[in-house]
Amino acid sequence: MQFEPALTLLVLATVFSWPSAVTILMQDSDAGLPVPFTTMIASSVNISCLGLIFSEGGLIVGSLTAIGAIVLGTMLRVSATSVPIGLSVVFLALYLCFIAQTRVPLL
């Protein structure tokens, strides 16, 4: 098996953004309160990373990688502060700047 830096960056971004992004889906969250800015950023990064994981790895590898990232994000219990969200934005930006550009042909 070959090391994939693209999937690694996307998994790290998913792991660090998962605890904040999942707060929107919780049953006990108050629907009347406005969603904090950090939660909106985390959910955007998380959904983008999950889509890019499937795009990068295909259906089977993408499914296994996404499930592993979500389980790892749940197990680590990273605090829902702005530091992990900032790290997830940095990992997604690294993927988009350095890896995604080499895969898309210019017109």
C-alpha positions in Angstrom: 0.0 0.0 0.0 1.3 3.4 -1.0 1.3 6.5 1.3 -1.2 9.1 0.1 -0.4 12.6 1.4 -3.7 13.8 -0.2 -5.9 11.5 1.9 -3.8 12.1 5.0 -4.4 15.9 4.8 -8.1 15.4 4.2 -8.4 12.9 7.1 -6.6 15.3 9.4 -8.9 18.1 8.4 -11.9 15.9 8.9 -10.7 14.7 12.3 -10.1 18.2 13.6 -13.3 19.7 12.3 -15.6 16.8 13.3 -16.3 17.7 17.0 -17.4 21.2 16.1 -19.3 20.2 12.9 -21.3 17.5 14.7 -22.8 19.9 17.2 -25.2 21.0 14.5 -26.6 17.5 14.3 -27.0 16.9 18.0 -30.5 16.5 19.4 -29.9 18.5 22.5 -28.6 21.6 20.6 -30.9 24.5 20.9 -32.5 25.2 17.5 -33.4 28.8 18.5 -29.9 29.9 19.1 -27.8 31.2 16.2 -25.0 28.9 15.1 -21.5 30.2 16.1 -19.2 31.3 13.3 -16.6 28.6 14.2 -19.3 25.9 13.9 -20.2 27.1 10.4 -16.6 27.0 9.3 -16.1 23.6 10.8 -19.1 22.1 9.1 -18.1 23.7 5.8 -14.6 22.2 6.1 -15.9 18.9 7.2 -18.4 18.5 4.3 -15.8 19.6 1.8 -13.2 17.2 3.1 -15.7 14.3 3.1 -16.6 15.0 -0.6 -12.9 15.3 -1.5 -12.1 12.1 0.3 -14.6 10.3 -1.9 -13.3 12.1 -5.0 -9.7 11.2 -4.2 -10.2 7.6 -3.1 -13.1 6.3 -5.1 -16.2 4.6 -3.5 -14.6 1.8 -1.5 -11.4 3.5 -0.4 -13.3 6.8 0.2 -15.9 5.1 2.3 -13.4 3.3 4.5 -11.3 6.5 4.8 -14.3 8.7 5.7 -15.6 6.2 8.3 -12.1 6.0 9.8 -11.8 9.8 9.9 -15.2 10.2 11.6 -14.4 7.4 14.1 -11.0 8.9 14.8 -12.5 12.4 15.3 -15.0 11.0 17.7 -12.4 9.0 19.6 -10.0 11.9 20.0 -12.5 14.3 21.5 -10.7 17.3 20.4 -12.1 20.4 22.1 -14.5 22.5 20.0 -12.4 25.6 20.1 -11.0 27.7 17.3 -7.5 26.0 17.4 -8.6 22.6 16.0 -10.8 24.4 13.5 -7.9 26.5 12.4 -5.8 23.4 11.9 -8.5 21.8 9.8 -8.7 24.9 7.6 -4.9 24.8 7.2 -4.9 21.1 6.3 -7.7 21.7 3.7 -5.8 24.7 2.3 -2.6 22.7 2.0 -4.5 20.0 0.1 -6.1 22.6 -2.2 -2.9 24.6 -2.8 -0.4 21.8 -3.4 -2.1 18.6 -4.2 -5.3 19.5 -6.0 -3.5 21.8 -8.4 -1.3 18.9 -9.7 -4.3 16.7 -10.5 -6.5 19.2 -12.5 -5.3 19.9 -16.0 -5.4 23.5 -17.1 -7.6 24.4 -20.0 
